[in-house]
Amino acid sequence: MSLSAGTRLGPYEILSALGAGGMGEVYRACDPRLGRDVAIKVLPAAFSADPDRLHRFEREARAAAALNHPNILAVYDIGTRDGQPYVVSELLEGQTLRETLAGPLPVKKAVDYAIQICQGLAAAHEKGIVHRDLKPENLFITHDGRLKILDFGLAKLAESAGAAASASMRATKVAETTPGLVMGTVGYMSPEQVRGEQVGPGGDVFSLGCVLYEMVSGRRAFSGGTPVETMSAILRDDPAELSGPRKQIPIELDRLISHCLERVRSSGFNRRETWPLI
């Protein structure tokens, strides 16, 4: 049930609703102790009874709270109210990359955003955290041009850090919306995600390539009439070339995106897993 203005969650006072999605409702709230506004994501009561959804919500909070980087959404606090968990984060003003993509972005702006995404992902990977759901909806651009990576709800600790990780942060193969699918978003999944294989930092690099391709071309790298056709394209097809005699995209940028979109070979990752890419 939606929360009305004036409702209190611990020390926080709800001011207004900001939006809702599959993983919770988001509100603008005030922290009177520090005199600042914050964003609060609340897991709906119906979802709180679902152990899997609750587990993913808590994992998102822990993963994000472990990171401290200007290109990653900052998490301040976590709590519960009447059995409903909530996570408190910085309040962002601006819009998602999806809302920005009315068509191709200028190359200079696309490269600027790409660098910021790389910096945020590098910080996460250094902590052993893989995002696994990088897409325009999970990239937020503030009014001053700062790009923030959102929603580490699908993140998992990389295998290199697995021994030190808690069990709640380990990999899962439960679908976010469709039974039988590995976690991720069709169109931005890496081939290893589509195949249901173990996903490392290279999976984020592939998804980054999908996002960069869309930023500079205005179209998705992989698409089909159905989700199954899109996943087949990820496994089989190469996106159309971005550079050429009549195209304005520098060949170096085209090569970089193509490198991100290299598929995994049986002997291991062919895609680069070291940073920075740019």
C-alpha positions as CSV (number, residue, x, y, z in Angstrom):
1,M,0.0,0.0,0.0
2,S,1.3,3.4,-0.9
3,L,2.6,5.7,1.9
4,S,1.1,9.1,2.3
5,A,2.9,12.3,3.1
6,G,3.7,12.6,6.8
7,T,4.2,8.8,7.3
8,R,7.3,8.0,9.3
9,L,9.7,5.2,8.6
10,G,12.1,5.2,11.6
11,P,13.5,8.7,11.7
12,Y,12.4,9.5,8.1
13,E,9.3,11.4,7.1
14,I,7.7,10.7,3.8
15,L,7.2,13.8,1.6
16,S,5.9,12.4,-1.7
17,A,5.9,9.4,-4.0
18,L,8.6,9.3,-6.7
19,G,7.7,6.1,-8.6
20,A,7.2,2.4,-8.4
21,G,8.6,-0.7,-10.1
22,G,8.9,-4.5,-9.8
23,M,11.2,-4.3,-6.8
24,G,9.5,-1.6,-4.8
25,E,8.0,1.9,-4.3
26,V,10.3,4.9,-4.1
27,Y,9.5,8.0,-2.0
28,R,11.1,11.4,-1.4
29,A,11.6,11.7,2.4
30,C,13.2,14.0,4.9
31,D,15.9,13.1,7.4
32,P,15.4,15.7,10.1
33,R,18.5,14.7,12.0
34,L,20.8,15.9,9.1
35,G,18.3,18.3,7.5
36,R,18.4,16.7,4.1
37,D,16.0,15.0,1.7
38,V,16.6,11.4,0.8
39,A,15.1,8.7,-1.4
40,I,13.5,5.6,0.3
41,K,12.7,2.4,-1.6
42,V,10.1,0.3,0.2
43,L,9.4,-3.3,-0.6
44,P,5.6,-3.7,-0.9
45,A,3.9,-5.9,1.7
46,A,2.9,-8.5,-0.8
47,F,6.5,-8.9,-1.8
48,S,7.8,-9.0,1.7
49,A,6.2,-12.4,2.2
50,D,8.1,-13.7,-0.8
51,P,11.5,-14.9,0.5
52,D,13.2,-14.6,-2.9
53,R,12.1,-11.0,-3.5
54,L,13.0,-10.1,0.1
55,H,16.4,-11.7,-0.4
56,R,17.0,-9.7,-3.6
57,F,16.0,-6.5,-2.0
58,E,18.3,-7.0,0.9
59,R,21.1,-8.0,-1.4
60,E,20.7,-4.8,-3.4
61,A,21.1,-2.7,-0.2
62,R,24.2,-4.6,1.0
63,A,25.9,-4.5,-2.4
64,A,25.3,-0.8,-2.9
65,A,26.2,0.1,0.6
66,A,29.6,-1.6,0.2
67,L,30.4,0.8,-2.6
68,N,31.5,4.4,-2.2
69,H,32.0,6.1,-5.6
70,P,30.6,9.3,-7.2
71,N,29.2,7.2,-10.1
72,I,27.3,4.8,-8.0
73,L,24.1,5.6,-6.0
74,A,25.0,6.1,-2.4
75,V,23.1,4.0,0.2
76,Y,22.7,5.6,3.6
77,D,20.6,3.2,5.7
78,I,18.3,0.2,5.8
79,G,15.4,-0.6,8.1
80,T,11.9,-2.2,8.4
81,R,8.5,-0.9,9.2
82,D,5.7,-3.3,10.1
83,G,7.6,-6.1,8.5
84,Q,8.3,-4.1,5.3
85,P,12.0,-3.5,4.6
86,Y,13.2,-0.2,3.2
87,V,16.5,1.2,2.0
88,V,17.5,4.9,2.2
89,S,19.7,6.4,-0.5
90,E,20.8,9.8,-1.8
91,L,18.1,11.7,-3.6
92,L,18.9,12.3,-7.3
93,E,17.6,15.1,-9.4
94,G,17.5,14.5,-13.2
95,Q,16.4,11.6,-15.4
96,T,17.5,8.1,-16.4
97,L,19.5,7.5,-19.5
98,R,16.5,5.8,-21.0
99,E,14.5,9.0,-20.7
100,T,17.4,10.8,-22.3
101,L,17.7,8.5,-25.3
102,A,15.2,10.1,-27.8
103,G,17.8,9.2,-30.5
104,P,21.5,9.0,-30.9
105,L,23.5,11.1,-28.4
106,P,26.3,13.4,-29.6
107,V,29.6,11.4,-29.6
108,K,31.2,13.6,-27.1
109,K,28.4,13.3,-24.6
110,A,28.2,9.5,-25.2
111,V,31.9,9.1,-24.5
112,D,31.6,11.2,-21.3
113,Y,28.8,9.0,-20.0
114,A,30.7,5.9,-21.1
115,I,33.8,7.0,-19.0
116,Q,31.6,7.6,-16.0
117,I,29.9,4.2,-16.3
118,C,33.4,2.5,-16.6
119,Q,34.6,4.3,-13.5
120,G,31.6,3.2,-11.5
121,L,31.8,-0.4,-12.7
122,A,35.5,-0.6,-12.1
123,A,34.9,0.5,-8.5
124,A,32.3,-2.2,-8.1
125,H,34.4,-4.9,-9.7
126,E,37.3,-4.0,-7.5
127,K,35.0,-4.8,-4.5
128,G,34.1,-8.1,-6.1
129,I,30.6,-7.0,-7.1
130,V,29.1,-7.6,-10.5
131,H,26.0,-5.6,-11.5
132,R,24.5,-8.1,-13.9
133,D,21.6,-5.8,-15.1
134,L,23.3,-2.8,-16.7
135,K,20.8,-1.0,-18.9
136,P,19.6,2.6,-19.7
137,E,16.9,2.3,-17.0
138,N,19.6,1.7,-14.3
139,L,21.8,4.6,-15.3
140,F,20.7,8.0,-14.0
141,I,22.0,11.4,-15.2
142,T,21.8,14.3,-12.7
143,H,21.1,17.9,-13.7
144,D,24.9,18.7,-13.4
145,G,25.8,15.8,-15.8
146,R,26.9,13.3,-13.2
147,L,26.1,9.7,-14.2
148,K,25.0,7.3,-11.4
149,I,24.7,3.5,-11.6
150,L,21.5,2.3,-9.9
151,D,20.0,-0.9,-8.7
152,F,22.5,-3.5,-7.6
153,G,19.6,-5.8,-6.9
154,L,20.9,-8.3,-9.4
155,A,24.5,-8.0,-8.3
156,K,26.6,-10.9,-7.0
157,L,30.0,-11.2,-5.7
158,A,32.5,-12.3,-8.3
159,E,33.9,-15.8,-7.8
160,S,37.3,-14.4,-6.8
161,A,35.7,-12.9,-3.7
162,G,33.2,-15.7,-3.1
163,A,35.2,-17.3,-0.3
164,A,34.8,-14.1,1.7
165,A,31.2,-13.4,0.8
166,S,28.2,-14.1,2.9
167,A,25.8,-16.7,1.5
168,S,23.2,-14.0,0.9
169,M,25.4,-12.4,-1.7
170,R,26.1,-15.5,-3.8
171,A,24.7,-16.1,-7.3
172,T,21.1,-17.0,-8.1
173,K,19.4,-18.2,-11.2
174,V,15.9,-17.1,-10.3
175,A,14.1,-15.0,-13.0
176,E,13.3,-11.4,-12.3
177,T,10.0,-11.5,-14.2
178,T,9.8,-14.6,-16.4
179,P,10.1,-18.1,-15.0
180,G,13.0,-20.1,-16.6
181,L,15.2,-17.1,-17.4
182,V,18.4,-16.2,-15.7
183,M,18.6,-12.8,-14.1
184,G,19.1,-9.8,-16.3
185,T,17.2,-7.9,-18.9
186,V,16.6,-9.2,-22.4
187,G,18.5,-7.1,-24.9
188,Y,21.3,-6.2,-22.5
189,M,22.2,-9.7,-21.2
190,S,25.6,-11.1,-22.0
191,P,25.8,-14.4,-23.8
192,E,26.8,-16.2,-20.6
193,Q,23.7,-14.9,-18.9
194,V,21.5,-16.1,-21.8
195,R,23.1,-19.5,-21.5
196,G,22.6,-19.5,-17.7
197,E,26.3,-19.7,-17.0
198,Q,28.4,-18.1,-14.3
199,V,28.7,-14.3,-14.9
200,G,31.9,-12.3,-14.1
201,P,32.9,-8.7,-14.7
202,G,33.0,-9.5,-18.5
203,G,29.2,-9.8,-18.4
204,D,29.0,-6.2,-17.3
205,V,31.4,-5.2,-20.1
206,F,29.1,-6.9,-22.6
207,S,26.1,-5.1,-21.3
208,L,28.1,-1.8,-21.3
209,G,28.8,-2.4,-25.0
210,C,25.0,-2.8,-25.6
211,V,24.4,0.5,-23.8
212,L,27.2,2.3,-25.7
213,Y,25.9,1.0,-29.0
214,E,22.5,2.4,-28.3
215,M,23.8,5.7,-27.1
216,V,25.7,6.4,-30.3
217,S,23.3,4.7,-32.8
218,G,19.9,5.4,-31.3
219,R,19.0,1.7,-31.7
220,R,19.5,-1.5,-29.7
221,A,22.5,-3.7,-30.5
222,F,20.3,-6.8,-30.3
223,S,16.5,-7.0,-30.9
224,G,13.9,-9.5,-32.1
225,G,10.2,-9.9,-32.4
226,T,10.2,-11.9,-29.1
227,P,12.5,-12.2,-26.1
228,V,13.6,-15.6,-27.4
229,E,14.5,-14.1,-30.7
230,T,16.4,-11.3,-29.0
231,M,18.4,-13.8,-26.9
232,S,19.2,-15.8,-30.0
233,A,20.5,-12.7,-31.6
234,I,22.8,-12.1,-28.6
235,L,24.2,-15.6,-29.1
236,R,24.5,-15.6,-32.9
237,D,24.4,-12.2,-34.5
238,D,26.7,-9.2,-34.8
239,P,25.2,-5.7,-34.6
240,A,25.5,-3.5,-37.7
241,E,28.8,-1.6,-38.0
242,L,28.7,1.9,-36.5
243,S,31.4,3.5,-38.5
244,G,31.8,4.0,-42.2
245,P,32.1,6.6,-45.0
246,R,28.7,8.1,-44.3
247,K,28.7,7.7,-40.5
248,Q,29.9,10.2,-37.9
249,I,31.0,7.7,-35.3
250,P,34.8,7.5,-34.9
251,I,36.3,4.1,-36.0
252,E,38.1,3.9,-32.6
253,L,34.8,4.1,-30.7
254,D,33.3,1.5,-33.1
255,R,36.2,-0.8,-32.3
256,L,35.8,-0.3,-28.6
257,I,32.1,-1.1,-28.6
258,S,32.8,-4.2,-30.8
259,H,35.5,-5.3,-28.3
260,C,32.9,-5.0,-25.4
261,L,30.5,-7.1,-27.5
262,E,32.9,-9.9,-28.1
263,R,31.5,-13.3,-27.2
264,V,32.9,-15.7,-24.6
265,R,35.0,-18.5,-26.0
266,S,35.0,-21.9,-24.5
267,S,38.6,-21.3,-23.2
268,G,37.4,-18.4,-21.2
269,F,36.6,-14.7,-21.5
270,N,37.7,-13.2,-24.8
271,R,36.1,-9.9,-23.7
272,R,38.4,-7.6,-21.7
273,E,37.9,-7.8,-18.0
274,T,40.5,-5.3,-16.9
275,W,39.9,-1.6,-16.4
276,P,39.8,1.1,-17.6
277,L,38.3,0.3,-21.0
278,I,38.3,4.0,-22.0
